[in-house]
């Protein structure tokens, strides 16, 4: 399912025009991105949590040059689904 499909489904079920729904979905995604970039987690009860995880520093290999490189510690966004959400997906 794409963002356009989601907008269509919401528009059909609520009767709100697609441009308003698209604007709302885009704003929601922007708010989540901004919050995560500030290091703030986003919690949606019954759905899941968008959290920032810190990856530890590690050593990697560049195979083509046969050298060792160090990848520094860095943050990545992650999604952790709620138990209710997991259970509803597992039932299918």
C-alpha positions in Angstrom: 0.0 0.0 0.0 1.4 3.4 -1.0 0.8 6.8 0.5 -1.7 7.5 -2.3 -3.6 4.4 -1.4 -3.7 5.4 2.2 -5.0 8.9 1.3 -7.7 7.3 -0.9 -8.8 4.9 1.8 -9.0 7.6 4.4 -10.9 9.9 2.0 -13.4 7.2 1.2 -14.1 6.3 4.8 -14.3 9.8 6.2 -15.7 11.8 3.2 -12.9 14.3 3.5 -11.5 15.4 0.1 -8.1 13.9 -0.9 -6.2 17.1 -0.9 -7.0 17.7 2.8 -6.2 14.1 3.7 -2.9 14.3 1.8 -2.0 17.5 3.6 -2.8 15.9 7.0 -0.7 12.8 6.2 2.2 14.8 5.0 2.1 17.0 8.1 2.0 13.9 10.3 5.0 12.5 8.6 6.9 15.8 8.9 6.1 16.0 12.7 7.4 12.5 13.2 10.6 13.3 11.2 11.2 16.5 13.1 10.6 14.9 16.5 12.9 12.0 15.8 15.6 14.4 14.5 15.4 16.2 17.8 15.9 12.8 19.6 12.2 12.7 20.8 10.3 9.5 20.5 6.8 9.4 19.1 4.3 7.1 20.9 0.9 6.2 19.2 -1.1 4.1 21.7 -2.5 0.9 20.2 -0.3 1.3 17.0 3.4 1.6 18.0 6.3 3.8 18.7 8.8 5.6 16.5 12.0 5.7 18.5 15.6 6.8 18.0 18.1 4.0 18.5 21.8 4.5 18.9 24.1 2.2 17.0 27.4 1.6 18.7 30.7 2.2 17.0 32.0 -0.8 15.0 34.8 -1.9 12.8 34.0 -2.8 9.2 35.9 -4.0 6.1 36.2 -2.3 2.7 36.6 -5.5 0.6 37.6 -3.8 -2.6 40.5 -1.9 -1.0 41.2 -4.6 1.7 41.2 -2.0 4.5 39.5 -1.7 7.8 37.3 1.3 8.5 35.6 2.5 11.7 31.9 3.3 11.6 31.2 5.9 14.3 28.3 5.7 16.8 25.2 7.0 15.1 21.4 7.3 15.7 18.8 5.6 13.5 15.0 5.8 13.4 13.1 2.6 14.4 9.5 1.5 14.7 8.3 -0.8 17.5 4.7 -2.0 17.0 2.3 -2.1 19.9 1.2 -5.5 21.2 -2.3 -4.9 20.0 -1.0 -4.2 16.5 1.2 -7.3 16.6 -1.7 -9.5 17.7 -4.0 -8.2 15.0 -1.4 -8.9 12.3 -0.6 -12.3 13.7 -4.3 -13.3 13.6 -4.4 -13.3 9.8 
